[in-house]
Amino acid sequence: MAIGLRLAAMAFLSTMFALSKIVSARGVHLGETLFYRQALALPLILLWVMLTDGLRAVRTNRLGAHVNRTALGLTGMALNFGSYLLLPLTEATTIGFSMPIFATLLSALLLRERTGPHRWAAILLGFCGILVMVRPDGAHFPALGLGVALTAAVMTACISLLLRDLGRTEKAGVIVFWFTALSIPPLCIVMLFVGQAHDPLTWLLLGLLGLVGGAAQLCMTGALRLAPVSVVLPMDYSTIIWSTLFGLFLWGEWPLSSTWIGATLIIASGLYIAWREHVRTRRMASA
């Protein structure tokens, strides 16, 4: 069930990012996309909390930490959506896979966590994959898009470290609720400057974007309730299948051979890091 929920979440996320490219081409500002993504997901998240832990569960003594998570989360979300608008779907997805690499690197440099030769080798392999994919010898992809995608991966890695700290005291559903609820007020301010009227089809697409985004969050949360991260995390790489299919059928995009080679190295790096984390967790549990 956990694996199935995580696979469904990745399908929903890929659909959400594909929809973001479609509505952007129809004149929707990035700020609008972020607002409807969060506002339309909030009712689903509230319903989820009510049916699982109950509304009383959202009480928290760490509101400041949730505010920090929201600030980082909104920035990361804007960068992630921006990368999908500036790059082909498969390339944006593949660069996003580098998040565990940056998370491991930041954990070693900032948190002084012990990182053995196995993880350092995985980090090096992942960076080689990024270099192979972006091919700095030629202008195969927009430099701005590559910069935004890499910055999004680093920002998401920073968020993962903050979530690790929040997860010690807060349940996953509570974290998702506060992120969504606290993001609405600043996005309402943004809407004062970028909000505009759209045709019925665009409104329908925006509504669908918000719903699939909320469904993705709920499926990811549900998966983590049923199985450890080390079990469900490898399922995230299924997004490359959906991104490639959407890119091919909607925009006629087919990834370069260097993208496939780079993706293989990045995915291998991420999977090995996840495996080493699993091994370390088992050792700590048995000690």
C-alpha positions in Angstrom: 0.0 0.0 0.0 2.8 2.4 0.9 4.6 1.8 -2.4 1.3 2.2 -4.3 0.5 5.5 -2.6 4.0 6.8 -3.4 3.8 5.8 -7.0 0.4 7.5 -7.3 1.9 10.6 -5.7 4.6 10.7 -8.3 2.0 10.4 -11.1 0.0 13.3 -9.5 3.1 15.4 -9.2 4.1 14.9 -12.8 0.6 15.8 -13.9 0.7 18.9 -11.8 4.0 20.1 -13.4 2.7 19.3 -16.9 -0.4 21.3 -16.1 1.7 24.2 -14.9 3.4 24.4 -18.3 0.0 24.3 -20.0 -1.6 27.1 -18.0 1.6 29.2 -18.3 1.3 29.0 -22.0 -2.3 30.2 -21.6 -1.2 33.4 -19.8 -1.3 32.3 -16.1 1.4 33.9 -14.0 3.6 31.8 -11.8 2.2 33.5 -8.7 -1.3 32.5 -9.7 -0.2 28.9 -10.1 1.3 28.8 -6.7 -1.8 30.4 -5.1 -4.3 28.0 -6.7 -2.0 25.0 -6.0 -2.1 25.8 -2.3 -5.6 27.2 -1.9 -7.3 24.3 -3.7 -5.3 21.7 -1.8 -6.2 23.1 1.6 -9.7 21.6 1.8 -8.3 18.1 0.9 -5.7 18.4 3.5 -8.2 19.5 6.1 -10.4 16.6 5.3 -7.4 14.2 5.6 -6.5 15.6 9.0 -10.1 15.3 10.2 -10.4 11.7 9.1 -7.0 10.6 10.5 -5.7 12.4 13.6 -8.5 14.9 14.1 -8.4 18.7 13.9 -7.0 18.9 17.5 -3.8 17.3 16.1 -2.8 20.4 14.3 -2.1 22.2 17.5 1.6 23.0 17.7 4.2 24.5 20.0 6.6 25.0 17.2 4.8 27.7 15.1 8.1 29.5 14.4 9.6 26.4 12.9 6.5 26.0 10.7 6.9 29.6 9.6 10.5 29.0 8.6 9.5 25.8 6.8 6.8 27.8 4.9 9.2 30.5 3.8 11.7 27.9 2.5 8.9 25.8 1.1 7.3 28.6 -0.9 10.7 29.6 -2.3 11.5 26.0 -3.2 8.0 25.6 -4.8 8.5 28.7 -6.9 11.9 27.5 -8.1 10.6 24.0 -8.8 7.6 25.3 -10.9 10.0 27.7 -12.6 12.4 25.0 -13.6 9.5 23.1 -15.2 8.5 26.2 -17.1 12.0 26.9 -18.3 13.2 23.3 -19.2 11.7 20.2 -20.9 9.9 18.0 -18.4 12.3 15.1 -18.3 15.4 17.4 -17.8 13.7 19.4 -15.0 12.7 16.1 -13.3 16.1 14.6 -13.6 17.9 17.6 -12.1 15.3 17.4 -9.3 16.6 13.9 -8.5 19.9 15.5 -7.4 18.2 16.6 -4.1 19.4 13.6 -2.0 22.9 14.3 -3.2 22.7 17.9 -2.0 21.0 16.9 1.2 23.8 14.5 2.0 26.4 17.1 1.2 24.7 19.7 3.4 24.3 17.3 6.2 28.0 16.6 6.2 29.1 20.3 5.8 26.5 22.0 8.0 25.3 19.4 10.5 28.7 17.7 10.7 27.1 14.3 10.2 29.4 11.4 9.7 29.7 10.7 6.0 31.8 7.7 5.0 33.6 7.0 1.7 30.5 5.2 0.3 28.4 8.3 0.5 31.1 10.6 -0.7 31.5 8.3 -3.7 27.8 8.4 -4.3 27.9 12.2 -4.1 30.7 12.3 -6.7 28.8 9.9 -9.0 25.7 12.2 -8.8 27.6 15.3 -9.7 29.2 13.4 -12.6 25.6 12.6 -13.7 24.6 16.3 -13.5 27.7 17.3 -15.6 26.9 14.7 -18.2 23.3 15.8 -18.5 23.8 19.5 -18.6 26.8 19.2 -20.9 28.5 22.5 -20.1 30.4 22.4 -23.4 27.3 23.5 -25.4 24.1 25.5 -25.0 21.7 22.5 -25.1 19.4 24.0 -22.4 18.8 27.6 -21.2 21.4 28.6 -18.7 18.6 30.3 -16.6 16.6 27.1 -16.5 19.5 25.0 -15.4 20.4 27.5 -12.7 16.8 27.6 -11.4 16.6 23.8 -11.5 19.8 23.3 -9.6 18.9 26.0 -7.1 15.5 24.3 -6.6 17.3 21.0 -5.8 19.5 22.7 -3.2 16.6 24.5 -1.7 14.6 21.3 -1.5 17.6 19.7 0.2 17.6 22.5 2.8 13.9 21.9 3.3 14.5 18.2 3.9 16.9 19.0 6.7 14.4 21.3 8.3 11.7 18.6 7.9 13.9 16.1 9.6 14.0 18.4 12.6 10.3 19.1 12.5 9.5 15.4 12.2 11.0 14.7 15.6 8.0 16.3 17.2 5.3 16.8 14.5 3.4 14.3 12.5 3.6 14.5 8.7 0.0 15.5 8.3 0.5 18.4 10.8 3.5 19.6 8.8 1.6 19.5 5.5 -1.3 21.4 7.1 0.7 24.2 8.5 2.7 24.6 5.3 -0.4 24.9 3.2 -2.3 27.2 5.7 0.6 29.5 6.3 1.4 29.9 2.6 -2.0 31.3 1.8 -1.7 34.8 3.3 1.6 35.7 1.4 0.2 34.2 -1.8 -2.9 36.3 -1.4 -0.7 39.4 -1.3 1.0 38.2 -4.5 -2.4 37.7 -6.1 -3.2 41.4 -5.6 -0.5 42.1 -8.2 -0.7 39.2 -10.6 -4.2 37.8 -10.3 -6.3 38.1 -13.5 -9.4 36.7 -15.2 -9.1 33.6 -17.4 -11.3 31.6 -19.9 -13.3 28.7 -18.6 -10.8 26.0 -19.8 -7.9 27.7 -18.0 -10.0 27.9 -14.8 -10.7 24.2 -15.2 -7.0 23.4 -15.7 -6.1 25.5 -12.6 -8.6 23.7 -10.5 -7.3 20.4 -11.7 -3.7 21.5 -10.9 -4.7 22.3 -7.3 -6.5 19.1 -6.8 -3.8 16.8 -8.2 -1.2 18.8 -6.2 -3.2 18.2 -3.0 -3.7 14.6 -3.9 0.0 14.2 -4.3 0.7 15.6 -0.9 -1.9 13.3 0.7 -0.5 10.2 -1.0 3.0 11.0 0.0 1.9 11.6 3.6 -0.1 8.3 3.6 2.9 6.4 2.2 5.1 7.7 5.0 2.5 6.6 7.6 2.6 3.1 6.3 6.3 2.5 5.6 9.8 4.0 6.3 11.3 6.6 4.0 13.9 4.1 2.8 11.2 1.9 1.4 9.1 4.5 -0.4 11.8 6.9 -1.5 13.0 4.8 -4.5 9.5 5.1 -6.0 10.1 8.8 -6.6 12.2 8.0 -9.6 9.1 6.8 -11.4 8.4 10.4 -12.2 10.9 10.3 -15.0 8.5 7.9 -16.8 5.5 10.2 -16.5 7.6 13.3 -17.4 8.9 11.7 -20.5 5.5 10.6 -21.6 3.9 14.0 -21.0 6.8 15.7 -22.8 6.6 13.4 -25.8 2.8 13.5 -26.3 2.1 17.1 -25.3 5.2 18.9 -26.6 7.0 16.4 -28.8 10.0 16.4 -26.5 12.4 13.5 -26.4 15.4 13.6 -24.1 18.9 13.7 -25.4 21.1 10.6 -25.0 23.2 12.6 -22.5 20.0 13.1 -20.4 19.5 9.4 -20.1 23.1 8.7 -19.2 23.1 11.5 -16.6 19.8 10.4 -15.2 21.1 6.9 -14.8 24.1 8.2 -12.8 22.0 10.5 -10.7 19.4 7.9 -9.9 22.1 5.3 -9.0 23.6 7.9 -6.7 20.3 8.7 -5.0 19.4 5.0 -4.6 22.8 4.2 -3.1 22.5 7.1 -0.6 19.0 5.8 0.4 20.4 2.3 0.8 23.3 3.6 3.0 20.8 5.5 5.1 18.7 2.4 5.5 21.8 0.4 6.6 22.8 3.2 9.1 19.3 3.3 10.6 19.3 -0.5 11.1 22.7 -0.4 12.8 21.6 2.4 15.1 18.4 0.5 16.0 20.4 -2.7 16.8 23.1 -0.9 18.8 
